[in-house]
Amino acid sequence: MAQVQVSNQPWYKEVTKNQWRALIAASSGWALDAMDVMLYSMVLVHVMADLQMDKTTGGFLATLTLLSSAVGGILFGMVADRYGRTKSLMLSIFVYSIFTFLCGFSETVTQLAVFRLLLGIGMGGEWVAGAALITETWDAKHRGKAMGFVQSAWAIGYAFAAIVAGLISPLWGWRGVFFFGIIPAIVAIWIRKGTKEPEIWEKMKQESSKVKQAKPKLLELFSSKIIRWTMLGAALSVCAQFGYWGLFTWIPSYLGTPIDKGGAGLDILKSTTWIVIMQTGAWFGYVTFGFLADKIGRRKTFILFFVMAALLVPVYGMTHDATSLLLLGPFVAFFGSGYFSGFGSVLAELFPTEIRATGQGFCYNFGRGIAATAPTVVGFMATSIGLGAAFGFLAIAFALAALLVIAFLPETKGKVLN
């Protein structure tokens, strides 16, 4: 395995203008993806009341979005390998912004479900296109940091969703909140104008055209040389995302649910503040993971974050005091979110260039597809034992993720992509 050379100058001085541009493009798309997707969670209590949904149905609509995002991720992964990372990124942003906007016109649960289903396709596509763009544009020794910054944009988008809902919902209701979701379409236009394709992808396409190679296919992920990485990446993604989506889909509702019904009983202003502070912890978690992964390796960093998440999430679920939730929240988000920064780098380092985006898209989004059941499972459990107690069940997913890393994941720190 080729290794990177060590430099004495600060890491940021080694980063080129094109690499920064790619980072901004991928980060902007991911932040706005998070905003559009999480707007649903922020107004879920109001949507359930207006459209007469129970918690199980509310969770199912979140599940539906995640299921379609799995399809979108696999689809856009193949688009990114064939037509380019930036084109795939731009198209995915258009899709999720348009259908978030249309959610505001929903008059029935069925209509909202259709729009959420179509929104998810773009949501799934954005991650894989952005991850492929960054991991192929940035040098190996800084790849973890770059993906950490990109992934940290999710926390910014999550917090921004809370702010948007807190400001717009009292004035124009939950429909106005969804209408705001059209904003990302502007970013897609900016990405198309000035973001370059990675050189490694351009060279691969040139070589492929010369020898008239067959276009990359999804089935190549299951060839004898690749299948072990496909299975490992998918299994790790299932566990990690089940824990995340089961928890963070329902946290806004948990904070806003009355105390006598098992929640924290916070008003909309406090709920927004608590979420923003919590996502500040998540931002630091994403970035810290990236720096640690480049410093001590991918495996050790994954294990640390998964184990801590398994320990902290049940404690958070047993906590109902508002002050305690405020203090504990950033740490839960730090460890319960930060591990996502490792997926882009590790999956890029396991798959070859010609099927890299396809591999990243399949593993990450297969996991998201299975994990899509988490909001429904937690919502169902909450009807009998309450949301807080249901959160404790998610510790199992984080513990299993840690075991998968310990048993099967190789250390890929410093691997140069060929």
N, C-alpha and C positions, 0 to 999 in steps of 0.2 A: 504494500500500500504506500503510495507516494505521500510524503510528509511535507509540511510547509516550512519555510525558512523563518527563523526568529529575527525580529527587528527590534532595535532599541528605541525607536521614535514612537510617540503616542499613536495609538491605533487609528484615531480619527484623521491623522495627517496622511495616512496611507490610503484613504478612501477617495476614489475619483468622483468627478462631477456626475458621471453617468450612473455610478452606484448610488449616490445620494438621490438622484432623480428617481431611480427605481424604488428606493426605500420610501420616498414620499408618496409615490403612486400607489404602491402596495398598502402602505399604512393608511392612507386616506380612504382607499376603497374598503379596507377592513374595519376602520372606525365607523364609517357610515353604514356598512353592513350590520355591525352590532347595533347601531342606533335604530335602524329600520326594523330589525328583527325583534329587539327588546322593547320597542314601543308597545307591543302587544302585552307583555308582562306588566308594564307600567299602568296600563288602563284596564287590565283584565277584570278587576273587581267591578268596574263600571260597565264593561261590556257584558259581563255575566248578568248584571241586574237589568240592563236595557233589553238584551236579547233573550232573557229568561234561561240562562244556562246554569247548570250545576257545576261543581268543581271537577267532576269526572269529564264532562264535556269540554270545559275550559282547558283541562290538561290535554285532552285528545286533540284539540286544534293546534296546540303547541307541538304535539307529537306528529301531526300531519305535516307541519312545516319542516320538521327535521327529517321525516321520511323522504319528502320530495327533494330536500337538500342533498340527501345521499345520491339520488338519481342525478341531480344537477352537478354534483361534484365529479362523478364518474364521466358524465357527458362532456363537461367542460375540460376535464383532464385530457380527453382524447382530442378535443378541439384545440387545446393549447399545444399538444404535441404535433398536430398536423398544420395548424395555421399560425401559431405563434402565441407567446405568453401575453403580450400586451393586448392583442385583439380579443383574446378570451376574457381577459380582465375587464376590458371596457364593456363588452357585451353583457357580462354577468351583472355589472353594476346597473346597467340600464334595466335589466329584467327585474331585479329586486326593488329598485326605486319606483318603477311604474306600478307594480302590483301592491306595494305598501300604500301608495296614494289611493288606489282603487278600494282598499279595505275600508276607507272612510265612507264609501257609498253603500256599504252592506246594510241591508234591511232584514236579513234573516241569517240564521246560523249557517245555513247551506252556502249562501253567497260569500260569507266571510271565510268559510272553509276553502272554497274554490280559490279565492284570492291568496289566502295563506299558502295553499298548495303550490301555486305558481310562483309566489314570492320565494319559496324555499329553493326552487331550481336555481335562481340567481345567487342566492345566499351560498349554496354549496359550491357553485362555480367560482366565486370570488376567492375563496381561500386557496384552492389548488392553483389557480392562475398566478396569484400573488406569491405563493410559496415557491413555485417553479422559477418565477422571475427573479426573486431575491437569491435563492440558493445557487442559481447559475450565474448571477451577476457579481456577487460578492466573493472575495477570496476565502479559502477554506479556514484560515485562522480567525476570521471575523464573522463567519457564517452564523454562528450561534448568537452573537450579539445582534446581528442584523435581524434575524428572525425574532429575537427577543423584543426589539423595538417595534417590529411589525405587529407581533402578537399583542404587545402592550396597547396598541391602538384600539383593541377590543374593549379594554377597560374604559378608555376615553369615550368611545361610542356608547357603552352601557351607561356611564354617568351622564352623558349628554342626553340620552333617552329619558332619564329620570328628570333632568332639568326641563327638557321640552314638554314632557307630560305635566310637570308641576306648574309651568307657566301657561301652557295653552289649554289644558283640560278645564280649569275653572272658568275660562272665558268662552271657549267654543266646544267643550266636551271632547269625548274620545274620538269623534270623527275628525275634528280639527287637528288632533295629534297625528292621525294617520296621513292627513293631507300634507303635513310638513315633510313626510317621507319621500317626496319627489326631489328634494334638494340634491341627493347624490348623483342624479343624472348629469348635473353640471360638471362634476368631477370626472365623469367618464369621458366627456369631450376633451378635457384638459389632458387626460392620460393618452388619448389617441394622438394628440398633436405632437408631443415631444418625448415620449418614453420609448427608448430603443429596445429591440429584442436582444437577449443575451448572445454574445459572440459564440458560445459553445453550441447554442441551438442553431444559429445561422450556419455554422460549419457542418453540423450534422445534416441539415437539410441539403446543403450543397453536395456533400458526399453521397447522400441517399439518391439524389437526382442523377449523379454520374453513373452509379452502378445499378440504377433502377431497382432499388430495394423495395420490398413490399412495405406498405404503410403499416405503422405499429398497430397491433391489435390487442384488445383486452385479454384475449386468451394467452398472450405471451407471458402474462403475470403468473400463469400456472404451469409454466415450463419447468423442467426438472431443476434448472439452475436458480430459478427465481422464486418458486412457490413457497419456500420456507420463510422468505422475507415478506411475501404477501400475507401469509397466514399470521406471522408474528405482528406485523404492522396493523392488520385488521383487528386482531384480538386485543392488542394494547389500546387501540382506538376505542373499541367497544367499552372497555372498563373505564377508561379515563373520561369519556364523554357521557356515559351513563351517570357517573357521579356528578359531573358538572351540570348537565341539563336538568337532572332531577332536583338539584339544589337551587340553581340560580333562576330557573323559570318561576319558582314559587316564592322566592325570598320577598319580592315586593308585596305579594299578597299576604305573606306571613307577617310582615311588619305592619300592614294596614288592617289585619283581622282583629276584631275585638278580643280583649284578654279572656273573657268568659267563653270564647270559642276557640281558645288555644293559640291565639296570636299575641303580638306585642301591643296592639291597640294604639298605634301611632297615627296622627293625622297626616294629611298629604304633604305638608311642609316638612315635618320631621322625617317621614318616610323618604322623601327626596334627599334630605340632608344625610341620613344614615346610608343610603345607597351610594351617594357621591363619595362619602368618606370610605366606604367599603371598597369601592372601585379604585380609590387611590392606592389602597393596599394591593389590589390586583395588579395595578400598573407596575408597582415596584416588584411584584412577584414575577411578572413576565420579563422585565428587564434584567432582574437579578439572575433568573434562570439562564438567560442567554450568556451573561458574563461568566457564571459558574460553569456552564457547559463547555465554554472555550478554555476555561482555566483547569478544572479538575476532571472534566470528561462528562459525556452524556449520561452514562450509567449511574454514577454516584449522585448526580443532580436529580435525575428522575426518581431514584429511590428515596432521597431526602424529602422531596415534595410530596410524593404519594403517601409515604408513611405519616407525615405530619398532617396531611389532609384527612387521612383515616382516623386520626386521633382527635382532631379539632371539630370536624363536622357534627358528630354526635353531641359534643358539648354545646355547640351553638344551638342545636335543636332543643336542648333541655333548658335553654336560657330564655326567660320571658321578660326580665327586667330591661327597660329601655337603655339605661346607662351601660349595663353589662354588654348588651348587644352592640352598642356603639363602639366599645373598647375592643371587643372580640372580633367584630366583623372584618376589619382590615387584615387580621392574621388569617382568618378563614379564607378570605379572597386571595391573599398572597400565595398560600400553599394550594388552595383549591382551584386556582386558575393558572398559576404561573407555569405549570408543566406543559401547557400547550405550546410554549415557545420551542420545545424540543422536537416536536413532530416534524416540522418542515425540514430541519437540518438532518435529522436521523433518516427520514424516508428518502431524502435526496441522496444521502450517502449509501443507501442500500440498493437503489435502482440505477440502471444505466440510462444515459441521456435520451436514447430513442424512445424509451417508455417511462421516463422519470415522472412527468406530469400525470400520465395515466396511472402509474403506481401510487403516487401520492394521492391522487384523486380517489382511487378505489379504496385504499386502506383507510384513509381519514373519513371518507364518507360512507363506507360500509359500516364503520364503527358508529357514525352518526345515525345511520339508518336503524341499527339495532338499538342504540341508546335513545332513539326517538320514543321508545316506550316509557322512558323514565318519568316524564311529566305526567303521563296518564297513570302510571303505577303509584307515584307519590300522591296525585290527586285522589285516586281511589282509596289509598291507605288513610289519607287525611280525613275522609268522611267518617271513619270509625275511631281512629286514634289521634287525630290532629296532625297538622303540618309539621310541628316541631319533632314529634316522635317519628314521623315518616322520614325525616331527614337522617335520623340515626341509621336507617337501613342502608343508606348510600355509602357508609364506611366500608362495607364489604367490597364494593366496586373498586375503591381506592386501594384497598389491601391487595386485591387480586392483581391490579396493575403493577404494584411494587414487586409481587412475586414473579410476574412475567419478565420484568426487567432483570431481576436477579438470576433467573434460570436460563433465559434465552437471548437477551439482547447483547450483541457484540459492541465493543467500544469503537466508535468511528471518528472520534475526535482527530482533527487534522487531516482527514482524507481529502485528497485533491480529486475533483470530479474530472473524468476523462470524456 
